[in-house]
């Protein structure tokens, strides 16, 4: 069950969306620790949705899916705000900020991850495919959830490590250029979320 959870986490983490862009940008600007903190926020959000699917918590999943349009709009607003903020950011990059900055990095990626209720359906499909029932015992259910965390975090860790290696060859003026690029990317992701939410 643990290995199945890791595999599901790796597969689920592969699509690089808004959190992927955030992880790359923050690793490039602040270093690998910033990327790992960002990835951890998303992994924790994934674990919550994985737990809902693994334990068959239909009351929670039904509620989240019923109000997914409003939840998506909140997530889109967060992503769009971060994108616009990056577009207008000035100044040189620094290493990972103080504790408050680290907490913000974790919470912002967690907020983006948790405002995607459709992730429940993805996990339910994956669990069905791998033969994981929704009425798991506590032990097997938590093994799956732990595996999902390890799998997704392996992906984010690998992504952050790759960007950190490229970061060593950066040019002096690269931070502001990268901020503008990822500002545009995140803004587009935010707009896309709004469009999809309206169509739901």
ABEGO torsion letter per residue (X at the ends): XAAAAAAAAAAAAABBBAAAAAAAAAAAAAEAAAAAAAAAAAAAAAAAAAAAAAAGBAAAAAAAAAAAAAAAAAAAAAAAAAAAAAAABBEBBBBBBBAAAAAAAAAAAAAAAAABAAAAAAAAAAAAAAGBBAABBAAAAAAAAAAAAAAAAAAAAAAAAAAAAAAAABBAAAAAAAAAAAAAAAAAAAAAAAAAAAAX
